[in-house]
Amino acid sequence: MGKKSKIINYTNNERIMKKAIFYGKASRGQFVMEYKDKEIKRKFLLTYEKDTPLVMEIKKYSKLRTSGRPDEETNFNGYYWGVIVKMVADEMGELDQEYTHGVIQVGAGNCKPDKKGNQIPLGTSNMSGGEFAEYCSKARMWASQELGLYIPEPYEGLH
């Protein structure tokens, strides 16, 4: 896939948390990774004591809508994660940006109720560029109304 596996360390309530992200492909019911990633995974797992409970999440990989370069004309993905999600997470005192992303989606109406009535985020990876730009606008409005947080528009103050 060409994506580099990574190990992330962060603190949560004064505990050091570890998170690993590995990229691979599904093949005949197996998760297949490059050999170097298998070695990184093995070394990462050796940092835990024997029988430590762990969680493994597998989800479909989705490409970024943009290259992520700050100077790119339509870099809404970089703007969303680097400005909107970061500012909301900072305001909430939340370290987990994926969790914050889910909160924003529910607040901005990008969700549907489950059978119990809980709002479930729909995700943004399948949105077109235009849909994502509109979603960013709704996320900014939600943050303003619900958190009293002003989030600048893309490129605001750069001209």
Stockholm file with secondary structure:
# STOCKHOLM 1.0

chainA/1-159         MGKKSKIINYTNNERIMKKAIFYGKASRGQFVMEYKDKEIKRKFLLTYEKDTPLVMEIKKYSKLRTSGRPDEETNFNGYYWGVIVKMVADEMGELDQEYTHGVIQVGAGNCKPDKKGNQIPLGTSNMSGGEFAEYCSKARMWASQELGLYIPEPYEGLH
#=GR chainA/1-159 SS CCCCCEEEEEEETTEEEEEEECCCEEETTEEECCHHHHHHHHHHHTTSCTTCCCCCCCCCCCCCSSCCCTTCTTCHHHHIIIIIIHHHHHHHTCCCHHHHHHHHHHHTTCEEECTTSCEEECCSTTCCHHHHHHHHHHHHHHHHHHHCCCCCCTTTTCC
#=GC SS_cons         CCCCCEEEEEEETTEEEEEEECCCEEETTEEECCHHHHHHHHHHHTTSCTTCCCCCCCCCCCCCSSCCCTTCTTCHHHHIIIIIIHHHHHHHTCCCHHHHHHHHHHHTTCEEECTTSCEEECCSTTCCHHHHHHHHHHHHHHHHHHHCCCCCCTTTTCC
//
